[in-house]
Amino acid sequence: MKLVSFIHGGRRQIGELLDGEVCVLSVPDMVELIEQTPEPSTFETGSILKLKDVQLLAPIPRPRKNIFCVGLNYSDHVAEGNRTFGRDVSSQDVPVFFTKPPTAVVPPGGDILLHRGVSEQLDWEVELGVVIGAECRDVTPETALGYVFGYTIVNDVTSRDIQSRHRQWFKGKGLDGSCPIGPCILTADEVPDPQQLQLACRVNGVEKQSASTAQMIFDVATIISVLSQGLTLEPGDIIATGTPSGVGFARTPPEWLKDGDLVESEVSGIGVLTNRVRAV
């Protein structure tokens, strides 16, 4: 099942995404739905809307807390960073975590913001997003996937000059308009193995990234397990699981997103998240 948040008739609603249509659900908020025990179909109202008549929002338009993110989780991405910066970062023993604030979230079709005078090196990063479905802490890798509600797409847009200047990741990855999420949440029952999904990112129709989640250094179950050690995960929490190689900073010459660029982030089974860059 693909679930979406949207605005129709001035009201924020959620629904099941069908072929060009949305079946409206009676629960108005995605996190509220996730917290319910029945299947989402239990809440169908029978009302059907044309997809073209609704305005899609991020599946969770305003997460209750920061989006959890994993860095350096594909070996080819680690290698391209090593080549570019002349560093020697080998594979980590544990995942590298950082966060992006809720104010960074961008809906499907929304604008990635290029902040003039703040950053001139805006980069793309397609990632598989994981949506937690039940409160958990100290879970094992063997049980971790049982706490997943579903999967979405995250573009971890990054201001590389800010990232480099501050020598840490939060500021360069946390600007307003730097976290497109969507277009839907694909429920976990539709994803037998999250390590068998294909990712791609295109800028103005040109493919920049292409990889499989099988290439992750730390798989989804391990990420959830390690993150949850001593740290409570709650329904609606979002985890971005890292990006593969092909980002702009590692290209020769480096490529940066420009005003008007169209960015498409794709994960097989979930769909395509499309956003345009807008200078502000």
ABEGO torsion letter per residue (X at the ends): XBBBBBBBGGBBBBBBBBBGBBBBBABABAAAAAABABBAAAABAGBBBBAAABBBBBABABBABBBBBBBGABAAAAAAAAAAAGBBBBBBABBBBBBBBAAABBBBGBBBBBBBGABABBBBBBBBBBBBABBBBGBBAAAAAAABABBBBBBBBBBAAAAAAAGBAAAAAABBGABBBOABBBBAAABABAAABBBBBBBGGBBABBBBAAABABBAAAAAAAAABGBBBBBGBBBBAEBBBGBAAABOBBBBBBBGBBBBBBBBGAEBBBBBBBBX
